[in-house]
């Protein structure tokens, strides 16, 4: 007779169970669906995304979300950066990138608490331009179940003022984020001299604008 994960837990200890067995205690036969949806780990799992998984539902998603949050609290303070201000976003951009001779377009993917869960270099452009498509920015957000995204790029000239192309790209990204349910929180232009925030200057379109 096959021993169930719950029976194995009662007989041995939690450390003896695999991730799938531990998950099955919380979400039953939906454990494999959860593991398949978050192959890099459950730290970035979002409650809404869990609810949408086949076989999970609101009740099981709530139990799993609560268990994950309790685990985080027991581990102590979360060391992941919180990117809730443009200066913190600018600090996240490596100094070598801020001063690079080509434009680097970066995307930072955040959870519901504005904590960084994934970072990606979306493109590296020429001396004066960085070509970026919304698909390239938002594809990783679905993979890591991000709740929001912040983008940044450097200006090799040292002048952080946004160009017409920067403004157009930001509008396109904001609209794409709204459609996908992954809002673009800010676009920060950086250089070795400072930074410029679209959000702070009122240049980031809001919902339905």
C-alpha positions as a Markdown table, in Angstrom:
| # | Residue | x | y | z |
|---|---|---|---|---|
| 1 | Unk | 0.0 | 0.0 | 0.0 |
| 2 | Unk | 1.4 | 3.4 | -1.0 |
| 3 | Unk | 2.0 | 5.7 | 1.9 |
| 4 | Unk | 0.4 | 9.2 | 1.5 |
| 5 | Unk | 2.4 | 12.4 | 2.1 |
| 6 | Unk | 0.3 | 13.0 | 5.2 |
| 7 | Unk | 1.1 | 9.6 | 6.6 |
| 8 | Unk | 4.7 | 10.0 | 5.7 |
| 9 | Unk | 4.8 | 13.3 | 7.6 |
| 10 | Unk | 3.3 | 11.7 | 10.7 |
| 11 | Unk | 5.7 | 8.8 | 10.5 |
| 12 | Unk | 8.9 | 10.7 | 9.8 |
| 13 | Unk | 9.4 | 14.5 | 9.6 |
| 14 | Unk | 8.8 | 17.3 | 7.2 |
| 15 | Unk | 12.4 | 17.2 | 5.9 |
| 16 | Unk | 11.8 | 13.7 | 4.6 |
| 17 | Unk | 9.1 | 14.9 | 2.1 |
| 18 | Unk | 9.7 | 16.2 | -1.4 |
| 19 | Unk | 8.4 | 19.6 | -2.5 |
| 20 | Unk | 5.6 | 17.8 | -4.4 |
| 21 | Unk | 4.6 | 15.8 | -1.3 |
| 22 | Unk | 4.6 | 18.9 | 0.9 |
| 23 | Unk | 2.5 | 20.8 | -1.6 |
| 24 | Unk | 0.1 | 17.9 | -2.0 |
| 25 | Unk | -0.8 | 18.2 | 1.7 |
| 26 | Unk | -1.8 | 21.8 | 1.1 |
| 27 | Unk | -3.3 | 21.7 | -2.4 |
| 28 | Unk | -4.0 | 18.0 | -3.0 |
| 29 | Unk | -3.7 | 16.7 | -6.6 |
| 30 | Unk | -3.0 | 20.2 | -7.8 |
| 31 | Unk | 0.6 | 20.0 | -6.5 |
| 32 | Unk | 2.2 | 19.2 | -9.9 |
| 33 | Unk | 0.2 | 22.1 | -11.5 |
| 34 | Unk | 1.7 | 24.5 | -9.0 |
| 35 | Unk | 5.2 | 23.2 | -9.4 |
| 36 | Unk | 4.9 | 23.4 | -13.2 |
| 37 | Unk | 3.6 | 27.0 | -13.0 |
| 38 | Unk | 6.5 | 28.1 | -10.8 |
| 39 | Unk | 9.6 | 26.1 | -11.9 |
| 40 | Unk | 12.0 | 28.6 | -10.3 |
| 41 | Unk | 10.4 | 28.3 | -6.9 |
| 42 | Unk | 7.3 | 29.6 | -5.1 |
| 43 | Unk | 8.8 | 32.8 | -3.6 |
| 44 | Unk | 7.4 | 34.8 | -6.5 |
| 45 | Unk | 4.0 | 33.0 | -6.4 |
| 46 | Unk | 1.1 | 35.5 | -6.5 |
| 47 | Unk | -2.2 | 34.6 | -4.9 |
| 48 | Unk | -4.2 | 35.6 | -8.0 |
| 49 | Unk | -2.0 | 33.5 | -10.2 |
| 50 | Unk | -2.5 | 30.5 | -7.9 |
| 51 | Unk | -6.3 | 30.9 | -8.0 |
| 52 | Unk | -6.2 | 30.6 | -11.8 |
| 53 | Unk | -4.4 | 27.3 | -11.7 |
| 54 | Unk | -6.5 | 24.2 | -12.6 |
| 55 | Unk | -7.5 | 22.3 | -9.5 |
| 56 | Unk | -6.3 | 24.9 | -7.0 |
| 57 | Unk | -9.1 | 27.4 | -6.5 |
| 58 | Unk | -9.5 | 30.2 | -4.0 |
| 59 | Unk | -9.5 | 28.0 | -0.8 |
| 60 | Unk | -6.4 | 26.1 | -1.7 |
| 61 | Unk | -4.6 | 29.2 | -3.0 |
| 62 | Unk | -5.4 | 31.0 | 0.2 |
| 63 | Unk | -3.9 | 28.1 | 2.3 |
| 64 | Unk | -0.8 | 28.0 | 0.1 |
| 65 | Unk | -0.3 | 31.8 | 0.1 |
| 66 | Unk | -0.7 | 31.9 | 3.9 |
| 67 | Unk | 1.9 | 29.0 | 4.3 |
| 68 | Unk | 4.4 | 30.8 | 2.1 |
| 69 | Unk | 4.0 | 34.1 | 3.9 |
| 70 | Unk | 4.4 | 32.4 | 7.3 |
| 71 | Unk | 7.5 | 30.7 | 6.0 |
| 72 | Unk | 9.0 | 34.0 | 4.9 |
| 73 | Unk | 8.3 | 35.6 | 8.3 |
| 74 | Unk | 9.8 | 32.7 | 10.2 |
| 75 | Unk | 13.0 | 33.0 | 8.1 |
| 76 | Unk | 13.4 | 36.5 | 9.2 |
| 77 | Unk | 13.7 | 39.8 | 7.3 |
| 78 | Unk | 13.4 | 39.5 | 3.5 |
| 79 | Unk | 16.6 | 40.8 | 2.0 |
| 80 | Unk | 15.1 | 41.3 | -1.5 |
| 81 | Unk | 15.4 | 45.0 | -2.6 |
| 82 | Unk | 12.2 | 47.1 | -2.5 |
| 83 | Unk | 11.9 | 49.2 | -5.6 |
| 84 | Unk | 9.2 | 51.6 | -4.6 |
| 85 | Unk | 11.0 | 54.8 | -5.4 |
| 86 | Unk | 13.0 | 55.9 | -8.4 |
| 87 | Unk | 16.2 | 56.5 | -6.5 |
| 88 | Unk | 16.1 | 52.8 | -5.4 |
| 89 | Unk | 15.6 | 51.8 | -9.0 |
| 90 | Unk | 18.5 | 53.9 | -10.1 |
| 91 | Unk | 20.7 | 52.3 | -7.3 |
| 92 | Unk | 19.8 | 48.9 | -8.7 |
| 93 | Unk | 21.4 | 49.8 | -12.1 |
| 94 | Unk | 25.1 | 48.8 | -12.1 |
| 95 | Unk | 27.5 | 51.7 | -12.2 |
| 96 | Unk | 29.1 | 50.3 | -15.3 |
| 97 | Unk | 25.7 | 50.2 | -17.1 |
| 98 | Unk | 24.9 | 53.8 | -16.0 |
| 99 | Unk | 28.1 | 55.0 | -17.6 |
| 100 | Unk | 28.1 | 52.6 | -20.6 |
| 101 | Unk | 28.7 | 53.9 | -24.1 |
| 102 | Unk | 25.7 | 52.1 | -25.4 |
| 103 | Unk | 22.1 | 52.2 | -24.2 |
| 104 | Unk | 21.1 | 49.2 | -22.0 |
| 105 | Unk | 17.4 | 48.7 | -21.4 |
| 106 | Unk | 16.7 | 46.9 | -18.1 |
| 107 | Unk | 13.5 | 45.5 | -16.6 |
| 108 | Unk | 12.9 | 44.8 | -12.9 |
| 109 | Unk | 10.0 | 42.5 | -12.0 |
| 110 | Unk | 8.3 | 43.1 | -8.6 |
| 111 | Unk | 5.9 | 41.2 | -6.4 |
| 112 | Unk | 2.9 | 42.8 | -4.7 |
| 113 | Unk | 5.2 | 44.3 | -2.0 |
| 114 | Unk | 7.4 | 46.0 | -4.6 |
| 115 | Unk | 10.2 | 43.6 | -3.9 |
| 116 | Unk | 12.5 | 42.6 | -6.7 |
| 117 | Unk | 11.9 | 39.0 | -7.8 |
| 118 | Unk | 13.7 | 39.0 | -11.2 |
| 119 | Unk | 15.8 | 41.4 | -13.3 |
| 120 | Unk | 16.5 | 41.2 | -17.0 |
| 121 | Unk | 18.6 | 43.1 | -19.6 |
| 122 | Unk | 16.0 | 43.4 | -22.3 |
| 123 | Unk | 18.3 | 45.0 | -25.0 |
| 124 | Unk | 21.6 | 46.6 | -25.6 |
| 125 | Unk | 21.4 | 49.3 | -28.3 |
| 126 | Unk | 23.7 | 51.7 | -30.1 |
| 127 | Unk | 25.4 | 54.9 | -28.9 |
| 128 | Unk | 22.1 | 56.8 | -29.1 |
| 129 | Unk | 19.2 | 54.3 | -29.2 |
| 130 | Unk | 17.8 | 51.2 | -27.6 |
| 131 | Unk | 15.2 | 49.2 | -29.5 |
| 132 | Unk | 12.7 | 47.6 | -27.2 |
| 133 | Unk | 9.4 | 45.8 | -27.8 |
| 134 | Unk | 6.7 | 45.3 | -25.1 |
| 135 | Unk | 6.8 | 41.5 | -25.8 |
| 136 | Unk | 10.4 | 41.4 | -24.7 |
| 137 | Unk | 9.7 | 43.4 | -21.5 |
| 138 | Unk | 6.6 | 41.5 | -20.4 |
| 139 | Unk | 7.3 | 37.9 | -21.3 |
| 140 | Unk | 9.5 | 37.4 | -18.3 |
| 141 | Unk | 6.8 | 38.9 | -16.0 |
| 142 | Unk | 4.5 | 36.0 | -16.8 |
| 143 | Unk | 7.3 | 33.5 | -16.2 |
| 144 | Unk | 8.1 | 34.9 | -12.7 |
| 145 | Unk | 4.4 | 35.8 | -11.9 |
| 146 | Unk | 5.3 | 39.5 | -11.3 |
| 147 | Unk | 2.7 | 41.8 | -10.0 |
| 148 | Unk | 4.3 | 44.9 | -11.6 |
| 149 | Unk | 7.4 | 46.0 | -13.6 |
| 150 | Unk | 9.8 | 48.9 | -13.6 |
| 151 | Unk | 12.1 | 49.6 | -16.5 |
| 152 | Unk | 15.3 | 51.6 | -16.7 |
| 153 | Unk | 17.8 | 52.6 | -19.3 |
| 154 | Unk | 20.9 | 54.6 | -19.5 |
| 155 | Unk | 21.8 | 57.7 | -21.6 |
| 156 | Unk | 25.4 | 57.6 | -22.7 |
| 157 | Unk | 25.3 | 61.4 | -23.2 |
| 158 | Unk | 24.9 | 61.9 | -19.5 |
| 159 | Unk | 21.7 | 63.9 | -20.0 |
| 160 | Unk | 18.8 | 62.1 | -18.4 |
| 161 | Unk | 16.1 | 64.1 | -20.2 |
| 162 | Unk | 13.7 | 61.8 | -22.0 |
| 163 | Unk | 13.8 | 61.8 | -25.8 |
| 164 | Unk | 10.6 | 61.7 | -27.9 |
| 165 | Unk | 11.4 | 58.0 | -28.6 |
| 166 | Unk | 11.7 | 57.4 | -24.8 |
| 167 | Unk | 8.2 | 58.9 | -24.3 |
| 168 | Unk | 6.7 | 56.9 | -27.1 |
| 169 | Unk | 8.2 | 53.6 | -25.8 |
| 170 | Unk | 6.9 | 54.4 | -22.3 |
| 171 | Unk | 3.4 | 54.9 | -23.6 |
| 172 | Unk | 3.5 | 51.6 | -25.5 |
| 173 | Unk | 4.8 | 49.7 | -22.5 |
| 174 | Unk | 2.2 | 51.3 | -20.1 |
| 175 | Unk | -0.6 | 50.2 | -22.4 |
| 176 | Unk | 0.8 | 46.7 | -22.8 |
| 177 | Unk | 1.1 | 46.4 | -19.0 |
| 178 | Unk | -2.5 | 47.5 | -18.5 |
| 179 | Unk | -3.7 | 44.9 | -21.0 |
| 180 | Unk | -1.7 | 42.1 | -19.3 |
| 181 | Unk | -2.5 | 43.2 | -15.7 |
| 182 | Unk | 1.1 | 43.8 | -15.0 |
| 183 | Unk | 1.3 | 47.6 | -14.5 |
| 184 | Unk | 4.4 | 49.6 | -15.5 |
| 185 | Unk | 5.2 | 51.5 | -12.3 |
| 186 | Unk | 8.0 | 53.7 | -13.6 |
| 187 | Unk | 10.5 | 54.2 | -16.3 |
| 188 | Unk | 13.8 | 55.6 | -14.9 |
| 189 | Unk | 16.5 | 57.0 | -17.1 |
| 190 | Unk | 20.0 | 56.9 | -15.6 |
| 191 | Unk | 23.5 | 58.2 | -16.2 |
| 192 | Unk | 26.7 | 58.7 | -14.2 |
| 193 | Unk | 25.3 | 62.1 | -13.2 |
| 194 | Unk | 21.8 | 61.3 | -11.9 |
| 195 | Unk | 18.4 | 59.9 | -12.9 |
| 196 | Unk | 15.0 | 60.9 | -14.3 |
| 197 | Unk | 11.7 | 59.3 | -13.3 |
| 198 | Unk | 8.7 | 59.3 | -15.7 |
| 199 | Unk | 6.4 | 58.8 | -12.7 |
| 200 | Unk | 7.8 | 61.7 | -10.7 |
| 201 | Unk | 7.4 | 64.0 | -13.7 |
| 202 | Unk | 3.9 | 63.0 | -14.5 |
| 203 | Unk | 4.9 | 61.5 | -17.8 |
| 204 | Unk | 3.7 | 57.9 | -17.2 |
| 205 | Unk | 0.2 | 57.3 | -18.4 |
| 206 | Unk | -2.2 | 56.1 | -15.8 |
| 207 | Unk | -4.9 | 53.4 | -16.3 |
| 208 | Unk | -7.3 | 54.0 | -19.2 |
| 209 | Unk | -5.4 | 57.2 | -20.3 |
